[in-house]
Amino acid sequence: MTPDFERRPTTNAPPKLSIDAGALTRCRHRVHLDAEYPQQLAAAPEDVGVKQRQEAAAQKREEVRTMYMAAEPGRWVRIEPDRPRRERAADTLAACAEGAERIWGAVLPTEPDTGRSGTSEMLFRDREHGGYIPVIVVNHKVTDPGSGALVSGLFDWAPHEDDTRKPRSQPRDQMRVAQLYRMLDRLGLASPSMLAGTVGLAADCIYVHDLTTILADYDARFADRRAVVLGEVHTEPSRIGECRSCPWWPDCRRTLVDRRDVSLVAQGTRAELLRGIGIRTIDELAAYDGPEPEEWPNGTFADTVVTAKAWLADLPLVRRFEDVRVTRADVEVDVDMESYQERGAYLWGTLLNVDGVSAYRPFYTWDPLPTRDEARSFGEFWTWLMAERDAAAASGRTFAAYCYSRSAEDKWLLASAKRFAGEPGVPTHTEVRAFIDSPQWVDVYQAVSDQFICPDGKGLKKIAPIAGFHWRDDQASGEASMSWYREAVGYDGDPDLTQRTRLLEYNEDDVIATKVLREWMTERAAREIPLAADL
């Protein structure tokens, strides 16, 4: 069960850092930089979004711990979290040696020769086979509706196939439980069942991993990342989605710009495909007139070539067509929703536009989510929106409601209808579905995607400034609003009323930005934005 390279004696120096399972799904160049420059990494500013996700994950773990401890307090050994890591590892091994049935907060000793490190929210003793089964807690979904997922109940380990759930692929979870298994196996503590578990966002079951289908991939990834850490293989920067929150991105970006690297306009696997056919720079891509690479992912190859030409010309936007169109109506309502993690939607902001006059109206609750008061604010929003639609119809006027990137609004419209069914003003799921499937619900993001090529991204805060709109708050962003919300409702102390004002202004600016953008598309975009065919 142990890979060959671990069985051989090693004369290598100890790894430059402890290799946690996160490194196995992380950018290889980032793994190298983290290991090579630990002091610079420690001094790097913390990414707001990363910090928020870490805090949300910690909160989920605490919620699950409280649930388990309250249900079966006598069944658990808890490893005290405030003790030094080495002591917690010793406590974990002692609990295993004593045959503890369940251990919370397990820490496994870092392996000095491999650098492998790991923690498991839970270890379940395998009563049937002996040894321990690692079970982790995460703050995301691990299954979707469907069939075929292997699950267990939360309190009694009894894996079985569930005909109401299907697995949701989560490589990070797979690599983490595989690493924990390898570490337990090396200590002689792994269950021979070769199973592991994950408690996901809903915390209503344990998703069961069959490690026999994971370990080969894990071993290959770990060997690769270990070689990276030890400097045995060379890595280079290349732009991927992870770059957005990476502390090394400013340095990598400078390198890529100096090289005019193709990943700046075709990131991820697309850059790899292009390098495979000899295209390494943006200039080479812009001049390319050969056949399209096979199995080109994420959009058309022709768009990627135009993106390269736009980058060289320093153009933030390029038109696909002579004319630019977006649905317009006599009565228009711009909508923007604000939510907090998966706890709910606390604010539905609207901007009503009739006869050239606009009025902002928010529907909100400042009771900390989750709260039943969310039903009230949502019901009032929906009632108002439908009243405006019905009034427009009664007066013979057309009506349209707009959002920017509808997936979040659709999600919370449908979820709120389901969660608050029967509450005053709350529509049925069928009523919401009928509305969002109608031509009266317009996604301006989709209109932008269909008609423009956007070298620098298609987010509202990227596109609206091209139309002439700028947010009042220089720090405005979805991630920043999460921190503002915590302060606004007093999760960590007394509520800060100034942050409530800040959130309302941010939401108002978002709906105004959507209005400005679609009006610009109607009135000026065709004159101001170059046509792709002319590049």
LOLUM-649434 format. One record per residue (C-alpha): residue in one letter; x, y, z. Coordinates in steps of 0.02 Angstrom, whole numbers. Each point is the difference from the previous one (the first is absolute). Example, Ala and Ser with C-alpha at 12.3 -4.5 7.8 and 13.67 -1.06 7.14 Angstrom:
<atoms>
<rest A&c1 615&c2 -225&c3 390>;
<rest S&c1 69&c2 172&c3 -33>;
</atoms>
This chain:
<atoms>
<rest M&c1 0&c2 0&c3 0>;
<rest T&c1 150&c2 114&c3 24>;
<rest P&c1 79&c2 73&c3 -160>;
<rest D&c1 171&c2 -65&c3 -49>;
<rest F&c1 89&c2 166&c3 18>;
<rest E&c1 -48&c2 5&c3 185>;
<rest R&c1 68&c2 -173&c3 37>;
<rest R&c1 174&c2 44&c3 -62>;
<rest P&c1 122&c2 80&c3 123>;
<rest T&c1 20&c2 185&c3 -37>;
<rest T&c1 152&c2 111&c3 18>;
<rest N&c1 -91&c2 156&c3 -55>;
<rest A&c1 -11&c2 147&c3 119>;
<rest P&c1 -168&c2 22&c3 85>;
<rest P&c1 -130&c2 88&c3 -108>;
<rest K&c1 1&c2 188&c3 5>;
<rest L&c1 -179&c2 1&c3 60>;
<rest S&c1 -131&c2 -116&c3 66>;
<rest I&c1 -99&c2 -64&c3 -150>;
<rest D&c1 -185&c2 4&c3 38>;
<rest A&c1 -128&c2 -73&c3 -118>;
<rest G&c1 -47&c2 172&c3 -64>;
<rest A&c1 164&c2 4&c3 -97>;
<rest L&c1 -59&c2 -146&c3 -107>;
<rest T&c1 -136&c2 104&c3 -84>;
<rest R&c1 96&c2 164&c3 7>;
<rest C&c1 101&c2 79&c3 -141>;
<rest R&c1 169&c2 -89&c3 -11>;
<rest H&c1 93&c2 165&c3 -20>;
<rest R&c1 -86&c2 67&c3 155>;
<rest V&c1 54&c2 -155&c3 96>;
<rest H&c1 179&c2 37&c3 -52>;
<rest L&c1 -10&c2 183&c3 51>;
<rest D&c1 -82&c2 -41&c3 167>;
<rest A&c1 143&c2 -119&c3 40>;
<rest E&c1 140&c2 108&c3 -67>;
<rest Y&c1 -52&c2 165&c3 79>;
<rest P&c1 -92&c2 -38&c3 164>;
<rest Q&c1 42&c2 168&c3 79>;
<rest Q&c1 -72&c2 98&c3 -145>;
<rest L&c1 -154&c2 -110&c3 3>;
<rest A&c1 -26&c2 32&c3 185>;
<rest A&c1 13&c2 189&c3 -29>;
<rest A&c1 -120&c2 2&c3 -148>;
<rest P&c1 -167&c2 89&c3 29>;
<rest E&c1 -143&c2 -119&c3 35>;
<rest D&c1 -126&c2 -16&c3 -141>;
<rest V&c1 -171&c2 55&c3 62>;
<rest G&c1 -93&c2 -136&c3 -93>;
<rest V&c1 116&c2 -137&c3 61>;
<rest K&c1 -16&c2 62&c3 179>;
<rest Q&c1 -189&c2 0&c3 -12>;
<rest R&c1 -4&c2 -177&c3 -69>;
<rest Q&c1 115&c2 -57&c3 139>;
<rest E&c1 -111&c2 81&c3 131>;
<rest A&c1 -156&c2 -77&c3 -76>;
<rest A&c1 82&c2 -171&c3 -3>;
<rest A&c1 53&c2 17&c3 182>;
<rest Q&c1 -177&c2 48&c3 46>;
<rest K&c1 -70&c2 -152&c3 -91>;
<rest R&c1 121&c2 -113&c3 91>;
<rest E&c1 -53&c2 72&c3 166>;
<rest E&c1 -184&c2 -23&c3 -43>;
<rest V&c1 30&c2 -183&c3 -42>;
<rest R&c1 105&c2 -26&c3 156>;
<rest T&c1 -138&c2 74&c3 109>;
<rest M&c1 -128&c2 -112&c3 -84>;
<rest Y&c1 100&c2 -158&c3 30>;
<rest M&c1 52&c2 43&c3 177>;
<rest A&c1 -178&c2 45&c3 50>;
<rest A&c1 -72&c2 -160&c3 -72>;
<rest E&c1 129&c2 -122&c3 68>;
<rest P&c1 115&c2 85&c3 126>;
<rest G&c1 65&c2 -161&c3 76>;
<rest R&c1 57&c2 -71&c3 -166>;
<rest W&c1 134&c2 128&c3 -38>;
<rest V&c1 179&c2 41&c3 45>;
<rest R&c1 36&c2 181&c3 -46>;
<rest I&c1 177&c2 53&c3 -38>;
<rest E&c1 19&c2 170&c3 83>;
<rest P&c1 20&c2 126&c3 -142>;
<rest D&c1 104&c2 130&c3 94>;
<rest R&c1 148&c2 -114&c3 35>;
<rest P&c1 156&c2 3&c3 -111>;
<rest R&c1 -11&c2 -108&c3 -155>;
<rest R&c1 129&c2 -126&c3 59>;
<rest E&c1 -96&c2 -26&c3 162>;
<rest R&c1 -164&c2 -20&c3 -92>;
<rest A&c1 81&c2 -132&c3 -111>;
<rest A&c1 61&c2 -92&c3 155>;
<rest D&c1 -174&c2 11&c3 77>;
<rest T&c1 -76&c2 -70&c3 -160>;
<rest L&c1 117&c2 -150&c3 -1>;
<rest A&c1 -34&c2 -30&c3 184>;
<rest A&c1 -188&c2 1&c3 -30>;
<rest C&c1 21&c2 -124&c3 -143>;
<rest A&c1 109&c2 -112&c3 108>;
<rest E&c1 -136&c2 -2&c3 132>;
<rest G&c1 -128&c2 -51&c3 -131>;
<rest A&c1 -105&c2 159&c3 6>;
<rest E&c1 -160&c2 -28&c3 -97>;
<rest R&c1 -5&c2 174&c3 -75>;
<rest I&c1 128&c2 139&c3 2>;
<rest W&c1 -34&c2 183&c3 -41>;
<rest G&c1 137&c2 117&c3 -59>;
<rest A&c1 126&c2 -136&c3 -43>;
<rest V&c1 177&c2 56&c3 -46>;
<rest L&c1 119&c2 -125&c3 -78>;
<rest P&c1 189&c2 20&c3 24>;
<rest T&c1 88&c2 81&c3 -147>;
<rest E&c1 107&c2 -128&c3 -91>;
<rest P&c1 179&c2 63&c3 5>;
<rest D&c1 58&c2 -88&c3 -159>;
<rest T&c1 -150&c2 40&c3 -111>;
<rest G&c1 -61&c2 162&c3 79>;
<rest R&c1 -176&c2 -66&c3 -2>;
<rest S&c1 -116&c2 82&c3 128>;
<rest G&c1 -184&c2 -14&c3 35>;
<rest T&c1 -144&c2 30&c3 118>;
<rest S&c1 -168&c2 -86&c3 2>;
<rest E&c1 -153&c2 74&c3 82>;
<rest M&c1 -48&c2 -177&c3 51>;
<rest L&c1 71&c2 -175&c3 13>;
<rest F&c1 -126&c2 -141&c3 13>;
<rest R&c1 61&c2 -165&c3 69>;
<rest D&c1 -45&c2 -142&c3 -118>;
<rest R&c1 -85&c2 -121&c3 118>;
<rest E&c1 -8&c2 -138&c3 -130>;
<rest H&c1 174&c2 6&c3 -76>;
<rest G&c1 104&c2 99&c3 124>;
<rest G&c1 96&c2 161&c3 -30>;
<rest Y&c1 -72&c2 172&c3 -32>;
<rest I&c1 -101&c2 81&c3 -140>;
<rest P&c1 36&c2 186&c3 -33>;
<rest V&c1 -154&c2 112&c3 -16>;
<rest I&c1 19&c2 183&c3 -46>;
<rest V&c1 -121&c2 147&c3 9>;
<rest V&c1 -15&c2 124&c3 -144>;
<rest N&c1 -104&c2 154&c3 -39>;
<rest H&c1 -59&c2 -50&c3 -173>;
<rest K&c1 -118&c2 -125&c3 -79>;
<rest V&c1 63&c2 -178&c3 -18>;
<rest T&c1 -153&c2 -76&c3 -87>;
<rest D&c1 -134&c2 56&c3 -121>;
<rest P&c1 -174&c2 -70&c3 -35>;
<rest G&c1 15&c2 -161&c3 -98>;
<rest S&c1 56&c2 -176&c3 43>;
<rest G&c1 153&c2 -105&c3 29>;
<rest A&c1 87&c2 90&c3 143>;
<rest L&c1 71&c2 -107&c3 139>;
<rest V&c1 -54&c2 77&c3 166>;
<rest S&c1 -13&c2 -37&c3 184>;
<rest G&c1 -109&c2 68&c3 138>;
<rest L&c1 79&c2 134&c3 106>;
<rest F&c1 6&c2 -99&c3 162>;
<rest D&c1 21&c2 -182&c3 -50>;
<rest W&c1 128&c2 -47&c3 -131>;
<rest A&c1 -98&c2 -106&c3 -123>;
<rest P&c1 48&c2 36&c3 -182>;
<rest H&c1 -137&c2 -32&c3 -127>;
<rest E&c1 -50&c2 60&c3 -172>;
<rest D&c1 -126&c2 142&c3 0>;
<rest D&c1 -124&c2 7&c3 -145>;
<rest T&c1 -39&c2 184&c3 36>;
<rest R&c1 178&c2 70&c3 -10>;
<rest K&c1 141&c2 -2&c3 -124>;
<rest P&c1 182&c2 46&c3 38>;
<rest R&c1 60&c2 177&c3 -31>;
<rest S&c1 182&c2 -9&c3 -53>;
<rest Q&c1 111&c2 90&c3 125>;
<rest P&c1 184&c2 -37&c3 -35>;
<rest R&c1 56&c2 99&c3 153>;
<rest D&c1 -101&c2 -114&c3 114>;
<rest Q&c1 62&c2 -155&c3 -89>;
<rest M&c1 182&c2 50&c3 17>;
<rest R&c1 -21&c2 46&c3 182>;
<rest V&c1 -79&c2 -165&c3 54>;
<rest A&c1 126&c2 -97&c3 -105>;
<rest Q&c1 143&c2 89&c3 88>;
<rest L&c1 -76&c2 -36&c3 169>;
<rest Y&c1 -17&c2 -184&c3 -47>;
<rest R&c1 182&c2 -10&c3 -55>;
<rest M&c1 55&c2 78&c3 165>;
<rest L&c1 -110&c2 -115&c3 104>;
<rest D&c1 61&c2 -150&c3 -99>;
<rest R&c1 181&c2 45&c3 34>;
<rest L&c1 -39&c2 9&c3 186>;
<rest G&c1 -88&c2 -168&c3 -7>;
<rest L&c1 -165&c2 84&c3 43>;
<rest A&c1 -96&c2 -6&c3 -166>;
<rest S&c1 -159&c2 -100&c3 -18>;
<rest P&c1 22&c2 -137&c3 -130>;
<rest S&c1 -171&c2 47&c3 -71>;
<rest M&c1 90&c2 138&c3 -99>;
<rest L&c1 -146&c2 117&c3 25>;
<rest A&c1 -9&c2 181&c3 58>;
<rest G&c1 -139&c2 127&c3 24>;
<rest T&c1 -49&c2 182&c3 -25>;
<rest V&c1 -137&c2 97&c3 90>;
<rest G&c1 -54&c2 137&c3 -120>;
<rest L&c1 -96&c2 163&c3 6>;
<rest A&c1 -170&c2 -77&c3 41>;
<rest A&c1 76&c2 -109&c3 137>;
<rest D&c1 -139&c2 -128&c3 -25>;
<rest C&c1 107&c2 -151&c3 -43>;
<rest I&c1 180&c2 -55&c3 -23>;
<rest Y&c1 55&c2 -18&c3 -180>;
<rest V&c1 110&c2 -155&c3 -10>;
<rest H&c1 158&c2 -3&c3 -106>;
<rest D&c1 62&c2 -164&c3 -73>;
<rest L&c1 187&c2 28&c3 15>;
<rest T&c1 44&c2 -139&c3 -120>;
<rest T&c1 -57&c2 114&c3 -142>;
<rest I&c1 99&c2 151&c3 65>;
<rest L&c1 168&c2 -59&c3 64>;
<rest A&c1 91&c2 -21&c3 -166>;
<rest D&c1 -38&c2 180&c3 -48>;
<rest Y&c1 44&c2 57&c3 175>;
<rest D&c1 169&c2 -88&c3 -1>;
<rest A&c1 46&c2 75&c3 -168>;
<rest R&c1 -49&c2 175&c3 54>;
<rest F&c1 91&c2 -14&c3 165>;
<rest A&c1 160&c2 -63&c3 -81>;
<rest D&c1 -9&c2 147&c3 -122>;
<rest R&c1 -29&c2 133&c3 133>;
<rest R&c1 135&c2 -73&c3 111>;
<rest A&c1 122&c2 12&c3 -144>;
<rest V&c1 -53&c2 181&c3 -26>;
<rest V&c1 27&c2 41&c3 183>;
<rest L&c1 173&c2 -80&c3 -2>;
<rest G&c1 48&c2 96&c3 -157>;
<rest E&c1 18&c2 -157&c3 -104>;
<rest V&c1 -113&c2 64&c3 -139>;
<rest H&c1 -15&c2 170&c3 -81>;
<rest T&c1 -162&c2 100&c3 1>;
<rest E&c1 -53&c2 158&c3 -91>;
<rest P&c1 -146&c2 120&c3 22>;
<rest S&c1 -155&c2 -18&c3 -108>;
<rest R&c1 -164&c2 87&c3 29>;
<rest I&c1 -142&c2 -106&c3 72>;
<rest G&c1 -157&c2 36&c3 100>;
<rest E&c1 95&c2 -21&c3 163>;
<rest C&c1 105&c2 154&c3 -41>;
<rest R&c1 -141&c2 115&c3 56>;
<rest S&c1 32&c2 -38&c3 183>;
<rest C&c1 184&c2 -48&c3 -5>;
<rest P&c1 123&c2 107&c3 99>;
<rest W&c1 132&c2 -28&c3 -135>;
<rest W&c1 -109&c2 62&c3 -145>;
<rest P&c1 72&c2 178&c3 -11>;
<rest D&c1 174&c2 -73&c3 -26>;
<rest C&c1 -61&c2 -135&c3 -120>;
<rest R&c1 -100&c2 127&c3 -98>;
<rest R&c1 152&c2 109&c3 -28>;
<rest T&c1 95&c2 -150&c3 -64>;
<rest L&c1 -141&c2 -52&c3 -116>;
<rest V&c1 -23&c2 177&c3 -68>;
<rest D&c1 186&c2 15&c3 -34>;
<rest R&c1 -9&c2 -164&c3 -96>;
<rest R&c1 -165&c2 49&c3 -81>;
<rest D&c1 -51&c2 -174&c3 56>;
<rest V&c1 -149&c2 -78&c3 -87>;
<rest S&c1 -83&c2 -48&c3 166>;
<rest L&c1 -43&c2 183&c3 29>;
<rest V&c1 -135&c2 -17&c3 -133>;
<rest A&c1 -28&c2 -189&c3 1>;
<rest Q&c1 21&c2 -64&c3 176>;
<rest G&c1 4&c2 -174&c3 73>;
<rest T&c1 -14&c2 -150&c3 -116>;
<rest R&c1 -21&c2 113&c3 -151>;
<rest A&c1 176&c2 68&c3 24>;
<rest E&c1 66&c2 -177&c3 15>;
<rest L&c1 -83&c2 -48&c3 -164>;
<rest L&c1 73&c2 152&c3 -88>;
<rest R&c1 175&c2 -33&c3 63>;
<rest G&c1 -22&c2 -178&c3 -64>;
<rest I&c1 -15&c2 67&c3 -178>;
<rest G&c1 142&c2 124&c3 20>;
<rest I&c1 -97&c2 157&c3 49>;
<rest R&c1 82&c2 74&c3 156>;
<rest T&c1 -29&c2 187&c3 -18>;
<rest I&c1 -150&c2 113&c3 -27>;
<rest D&c1 82&c2 64&c3 -160>;
<rest E&c1 11&c2 -177&c3 -70>;
<rest L&c1 -182&c2 -32&c3 43>;
<rest A&c1 -59&c2 163&c3 -79>;
<rest A&c1 92&c2 -44&c3 -162>;
<rest Y&c1 -54&c2 -182&c3 -4>;
<rest D&c1 -98&c2 -55&c3 -154>;
<rest G&c1 17&c2 -189&c3 12>;
<rest P&c1 -132&c2 -130&c3 44>;
<rest E&c1 -95&c2 11&c3 163>;
<rest P&c1 75&c2 -109&c3 138>;
<rest E&c1 -100&c2 -158&c3 32>;
<rest E&c1 -119&c2 -5&c3 149>;
<rest W&c1 17&c2 187&c3 34>;
<rest P&c1 -83&c2 37&c3 169>;
<rest N&c1 -94&c2 151&c3 68>;
<rest G&c1 -63&c2 106&c3 -143>;
<rest T&c1 50&c2 6&c3 -182>;
<rest F&c1 179&c2 1&c3 -60>;
<rest A&c1 -39&c2 147&c3 -115>;
<rest D&c1 -49&c2 104&c3 152>;
<rest T&c1 167&c2 -42&c3 81>;
<rest V&c1 94&c2 63&c3 -152>;
<rest V&c1 -101&c2 161&c3 4>;
<rest T&c1 37&c2 16&c3 187>;
<rest A&c1 186&c2 -9&c3 -40>;
<rest K&c1 -19&c2 137&c3 -131>;
<rest A&c1 -99&c2 107&c3 123>;
<rest W&c1 134&c2 -23&c3 133>;
<rest L&c1 134&c2 59&c3 -120>;
<rest A&c1 -106&c2 152&c3 -44>;
<rest D&c1 -39&c2 33&c3 185>;
<rest L&c1 -188&c2 -14&c3 -32>;
<rest P&c1 -109&c2 -48&c3 151>;
<rest L&c1 -148&c2 -48&c3 -111>;
<rest V&c1 -32&c2 -54&c3 -179>;
<rest R&c1 -167&c2 -10&c3 -90>;
<rest R&c1 -52&c2 -161&c3 -87>;
<rest F&c1 -137&c2 80&c3 -108>;
<rest E&c1 -40&c2 163&c3 -86>;
<rest D&c1 -150&c2 32&c3 113>;
<rest V&c1 -9&c2 -20&c3 189>;
<rest R&c1 -167&c2 -45&c3 74>;
<rest V&c1 -76&c2 -27&c3 171>;
<rest T&c1 -182&c2 -21&c3 49>;
<rest R&c1 -83&c2 165&c3 48>;
<rest A&c1 -173&c2 38&c3 70>;
<rest D&c1 -114&c2 143&c3 51>;
<rest V&c1 14&c2 -50&c3 183>;
<rest E&c1 171&c2 -65&c3 51>;
<rest V&c1 61&c2 -68&c3 167>;
<rest D&c1 182&c2 -38&c3 35>;
<rest V&c1 24&c2 -130&c3 137>;
<rest D&c1 151&c2 -47&c3 104>;
<rest M&c1 -1&c2 -124&c3 144>;
<rest E&c1 123&c2 -9&c3 145>;
<rest S&c1 24&c2 -164&c3 94>;
<rest Y&c1 115&c2 -59&c3 139>;
<rest Q&c1 86&c2 -166&c3 -35>;
<rest E&c1 -135&c2 -134&c3 -6>;
<rest R&c1 -100&c2 75&c3 143>;
<rest G&c1 -122&c2 98&c3 -104>;
<rest A&c1 -36&c2 159&c3 -101>;
<rest Y&c1 -14&c2 151&c3 112>;
<rest L&c1 -24&c2 136&c3 -131>;
<rest W&c1 -97&c2 17&c3 -162>;
<rest G&c1 42&c2 167&c3 -78>;
<rest T&c1 -106&c2 74&c3 -140>;
<rest L&c1 10&c2 149&c3 -115>;
<rest L&c1 -166&c2 46&c3 -82>;
<rest N&c1 18&c2 96&c3 -164>;
<rest V&c1 -156&c2 79&c3 -76>;
<rest D&c1 -9&c2 147&c3 -121>;
<rest G&c1 182&c2 47&c3 31>;
<rest V&c1 -19&c2 4&c3 190>;
<rest S&c1 90&c2 -126&c3 110>;
<rest A&c1 -32&c2 -46&c3 182>;
<rest Y&c1 100&c2 -120&c3 108>;
<rest R&c1 -95&c2 -109&c3 124>;
<rest P&c1 82&c2 -135&c3 107>;
<rest F&c1 -87&c2 -143&c3 89>;
<rest Y&c1 106&c2 -66&c3 143>;
<rest T&c1 17&c2 -76&c3 171>;
<rest W&c1 138&c2 42&c3 124>;
<rest D&c1 -41&c2 -147&c3 112>;
<rest P&c1 157&c2 -109&c3 -10>;
<rest L&c1 -24&c2 -143&c3 -123>;
<rest P&c1 -71&c2 -128&c3 12>;
<rest T&c1 -162&c2 84&c3 53>;
<rest R&c1 -185&c2 -19&c3 -37>;
<rest D&c1 -4&c2 187&c3 -32>;
<rest E&c1 80&c2 -40&c3 -166>;
<rest A&c1 -170&c2 -67&c3 -53>;
<rest R&c1 -78&c2 170&c3 35>;
<rest S&c1 126&c2 99&c3 -102>;
<rest F&c1 -6&c2 -124&c3 -143>;
<rest G&c1 -190&c2 -4&c3 0>;
<rest E&c1 -7&c2 190&c3 -4>;
<rest F&c1 124&c2 6&c3 -144>;
<rest W&c1 -95&c2 -126&c3 -103>;
<rest T&c1 -169&c2 81&c3 34>;
<rest W&c1 68&c2 170&c3 -53>;
<rest L&c1 83&c2 -68&c3 -157>;
<rest M&c1 -158&c2 -89&c3 -58>;
<rest A&c1 -105&c2 153&c3 38>;
<rest E&c1 110&c2 105&c3 -114>;
<rest R&c1 -11&c2 -133&c3 -135>;
<rest D&c1 -190&c2 -11&c3 14>;
<rest A&c1 -20&c2 189&c3 1>;
<rest A&c1 103&c2 14&c3 -159>;
<rest A&c1 -108&c2 -131&c3 -84>;
<rest A&c1 -161&c2 85&c3 56>;
<rest S&c1 58&c2 164&c3 -76>;
<rest G&c1 52&c2 -82&c3 -164>;
<rest R&c1 186&c2 22&c3 33>;
<rest T&c1 139&c2 -127&c3 -21>;
<rest F&c1 98&c2 -59&c3 151>;
<rest A&c1 174&c2 -74&c3 28>;
<rest A&c1 105&c2 -39&c3 153>;
<rest Y&c1 188&c2 -9&c3 -15>;
<rest C&c1 144&c2 -77&c3 96>;
<rest Y&c1 184&c2 -26&c3 -36>;
<rest S&c1 47&c2 -185&c3 -3>;
<rest R&c1 -163&c2 -80&c3 50>;
<rest S&c1 63&c2 -160&c3 81>;
<rest A&c1 8&c2 73&c3 175>;
<rest E&c1 -167&c2 89&c3 -12>;
<rest D&c1 -83&c2 -154&c3 -75>;
<rest K&c1 73&c2 -109&c3 137>;
<rest W&c1 -67&c2 107&c3 142>;
<rest L&c1 -167&c2 35&c3 -83>;
<rest L&c1 -33&c2 -186&c3 -15>;
<rest A&c1 76&c2 -45&c3 168>;
<rest S&c1 -96&c2 137&c3 91>;
<rest A&c1 -164&c2 -56&c3 -77>;
<rest K&c1 34&c2 -176&c3 61>;
<rest R&c1 65&c2 45&c3 173>;
<rest F&c1 -138&c2 125&c3 40>;
<rest A&c1 -147&c2 -81&c3 -86>;
<rest G&c1 -164&c2 61&c3 72>;
<rest E&c1 71&c2 159&c3 78>;
<rest P&c1 -87&c2 165&c3 -45>;
<rest G&c1 47&c2 60&c3 -174>;
<rest V&c1 114&c2 -147&c3 -37>;
<rest P&c1 -34&c2 -75&c3 -173>;
<rest T&c1 -8&c2 -183&c3 -40>;
<rest H&c1 148&c2 -85&c3 -82>;
<rest T&c1 -105&c2 -14&c3 -159>;
<rest E&c1 -35&c2 187&c3 -3>;
<rest V&c1 184&c2 42&c3 18>;
<rest R&c1 49&c2 -124&c3 -135>;
<rest A&c1 -130&c2 72&c3 -119>;
<rest F&c1 68&c2 175&c3 26>;
<rest I&c1 186&c2 -37&c3 -17>;
<rest D&c1 -34&c2 -106&c3 -155>;
<rest S&c1 -97&c2 143&c3 -81>;
<rest P&c1 72&c2 134&c3 -116>;
<rest Q&c1 -39&c2 128&c3 135>;
<rest W&c1 151&c2 -59&c3 103>;
<rest V&c1 154&c2 63&c3 -92>;
<rest D&c1 180&c2 -45&c3 39>;
<rest V&c1 109&c2 146&c3 -56>;
<rest Y&c1 155&c2 -106&c3 29>;
<rest Q&c1 -62&c2 -120&c3 -134>;
<rest A&c1 -33&c2 144&c3 -118>;
<rest V&c1 180&c2 58&c3 27>;
<rest S&c1 68&c2 -176&c3 -24>;
<rest D&c1 -97&c2 -25&c3 -161>;
<rest Q&c1 53&c2 164&c3 -80>;
<rest F&c1 173&c2 42&c3 64>;
<rest I&c1 170&c2 -81&c3 20>;
<rest C&c1 70&c2 57&c3 167>;
<rest P&c1 190&c2 -23&c3 19>;
<rest D&c1 1&c2 60&c3 180>;
<rest G&c1 -154&c2 -93&c3 61>;
<rest K&c1 -190&c2 22&c3 -5>;
<rest G&c1 -39&c2 44&c3 180>;
<rest L&c1 -110&c2 152&c3 30>;
<rest K&c1 144&c2 94&c3 81>;
<rest K&c1 105&c2 -31&c3 -155>;
<rest I&c1 -131&c2 48&c3 -129>;
<rest A&c1 -103&c2 141&c3 80>;
<rest P&c1 149&c2 120&c3 10>;
<rest I&c1 18&c2 -15&c3 -189>;
<rest A&c1 -179&c2 65&c3 -9>;
<rest G&c1 49&c2 145&c3 115>;
<rest F&c1 -59&c2 -62&c3 170>;
<rest H&c1 108&c2 -2&c3 157>;
<rest W&c1 -42&c2 -62&c3 174>;
<rest R&c1 1&c2 124&c3 144>;
<rest D&c1 99&c2 -119&c3 111>;
<rest D&c1 173&c2 -43&c3 -68>;
<rest Q&c1 -1&c2 -161&c3 103>;
<rest A&c1 -167&c2 -60&c3 -67>;
<rest S&c1 -2&c2 -185&c3 -43>;
<rest G&c1 -101&c2 -155&c3 37>;
<rest E&c1 134&c2 -66&c3 117>;
<rest A&c1 19&c2 165&c3 92>;
<rest S&c1 -188&c2 7&c3 25>;
<rest M&c1 10&c2 -163&c3 100>;
<rest S&c1 110&c2 85&c3 129>;
<rest W&c1 -111&c2 154&c3 1>;
<rest Y&c1 -151&c2 -110&c3 31>;
<rest R&c1 78&c2 -86&c3 150>;
<rest E&c1 29&c2 171&c3 77>;
<rest A&c1 -170&c2 66&c3 -53>;
<rest V&c1 -97&c2 -135&c3 93>;
<rest G&c1 121&c2 -22&c3 145>;
<rest Y&c1 62&c2 -178&c3 -22>;
<rest D&c1 159&c2 46&c3 93>;
<rest G&c1 -61&c2 141&c3 113>;
<rest D&c1 -124&c2 143&c3 -1>;
<rest P&c1 -82&c2 37&c3 -169>;
<rest D&c1 87&c2 136&c3 -99>;
<rest L&c1 -135&c2 110&c3 -78>;
<rest T&c1 125&c2 86&c3 -114>;
<rest Q&c1 33&c2 -167&c3 -85>;
<rest R&c1 -186&c2 -19&c3 -33>;
<rest T&c1 3&c2 166&c3 -91>;
<rest R&c1 155&c2 -57&c3 -94>;
<rest L&c1 -86&c2 -160&c3 -56>;
<rest L&c1 -155&c2 93&c3 -60>;
<rest E&c1 106&c2 123&c3 -99>;
<rest Y&c1 100&c2 -143&c3 -75>;
<rest N&c1 -160&c2 -89&c3 -51>;
<rest E&c1 -73&c2 160&c3 -71>;
<rest D&c1 157&c2 28&c3 -103>;
<rest D&c1 -13&c2 -178&c3 -68>;
<rest V&c1 -176&c2 26&c3 -66>;
<rest I&c1 45&c2 171&c3 -69>;
<rest A&c1 151&c2 -76&c3 -85>;
<rest T&c1 -112&c2 -130&c3 -84>;
<rest K&c1 -116&c2 137&c3 -61>;
<rest V&c1 143&c2 108&c3 -65>;
<rest L&c1 77&c2 -150&c3 -88>;
<rest R&c1 -156&c2 -55&c3 -93>;
<rest E&c1 -40&c2 180&c3 -51>;
<rest W&c1 177&c2 19&c3 -65>;
<rest M&c1 -19&c2 -161&c3 -98>;
<rest T&c1 -158&c2 69&c3 -80>;
<rest E&c1 62&c2 175&c3 -36>;
<rest R&c1 191&c2 8&c3 -18>;
<rest A&c1 89&c2 -167&c3 0>;
<rest A&c1 -10&c2 -25&c3 -189>;
<rest R&c1 90&c2 167&c3 -26>;
<rest E&c1 129&c2 -16&c3 139>;
<rest I&c1 57&c2 -181&c3 -7>;
<rest P&c1 104&c2 -71&c3 -146>;
<rest L&c1 -68&c2 -142&c3 -104>;
<rest A&c1 92&c2 -166&c3 12>;
<rest A&c1 3&c2 -17&c3 -189>;
<rest D&c1 99&c2 162&c3 -12>;
<rest L&c1 144&c2 -55&c3 112>;
</atoms>
